[in-house]
Amino acid sequence: MMKKKHIVMLVVLFLAIIGISSSAYIIYEDEVAVVKQLGKIKTVIINSSDKTDVAENLKLNKNDSVTIEASKGLHFKIPLFQEVIKYDAKYLTYKSRQEKINTKDNRSLDIQMYAQYRIIDPAKFNQAVIAVSRANPIMDKRLYPVVIQSANQLVFNDFFQNEVLEQHIDEKLQGLNTQLLKDFGIYVTDVGVNRKTFPQDNVPSIEAKMSKQIEKESEKYIAEGDSAYQKAKASTDRQRKEIIATAVEVAALTKAEADAEAIKIYQESLKKDLSFYKFIQRMNIYTDMRDTTIFLDKDNDLLEYINGY
């Protein structure tokens, strides 16, 4: 009898262990979940910080009967009747396909964008998306056009200034997030363009434009250099002429002053000693006539001057 009793207890214990193991489940901090009962969502397990947003979203989507659990950790379900579906609560990354866009000034670019988003309302996500793998087509349809529209409003140079592009996207992101949360239970936190390239069929024309631009700039700088050289040369020539003219003028004035001083000294000398002056002049004549034979008439004035008469 005791043996049968022990067997029964072991069976009960075994069944209890199986029951507990099949009913207990753990939701980790980086997870959210929905609990379905007979295919219908009964409970959502979410981040405590999202409780208000989830409650409003459940009401908007007429899911008021769904219970909100904001605590993670150990939970229990009714085996066979209830099913737990878990989703990653961390930030998920979306990468778009590459697409050609035209900027406001009609220049083409190939761009690829990314977005960081997370699942806030797992109930709506389960109803509308079902799996994370199916989120990308939704982003392609809802988020990507916003970036394209923003890019089309920018001129080419502005497009490469991240702050300008982000400002255009952020202005539309708040309204977009309201709709994404309502329709799919997701919230986008960051959007950006991580790849910007020229379309391959545009490369030859771009190179030609760049070559023409470089040539144009070169001609401009050469012309500016020639103009600066001519101006500098003209200024230098003018200064040279002015310096020479000033020097000639100063030299002429100096010579005139020297000549005047010489004449003055000469005149004063004549006044002081005329006989000495005549003597000096005779000496100069003698020097000039040295080793020279000349014939003079006796009545010639020069002969009288030489002889000192």
Secondary structure, DSSP 8 states (H G I E B T S, - for coil): -HHHHHHHHHHHHHHHHHHHHHHEEEE-TTEEEEEEETTEEEEEE--GGGHHHHHHHHHHTT-TTSEEE---EEEE--TTTEEEEEEE-S-EEEE---EEEE-TTS-EEEEEEEEEEEES-HHHHHHHT-SGGGHHHHHHHHTHHHHHHHHHTS-HHHHT-HHHHHHHHHHHHHHHHHHHHHHHSEEEEEEEEEEEE--GGGHHHHHHHHHHHHHHHHHHHHHHHHHHHHHHHHHHHHHHHHHHHHHHHHHHHHHHHHHHHHHHHHHHHHHH-HHHHHHHHHHHHHHHTTT------TT-HHHHHHHT-
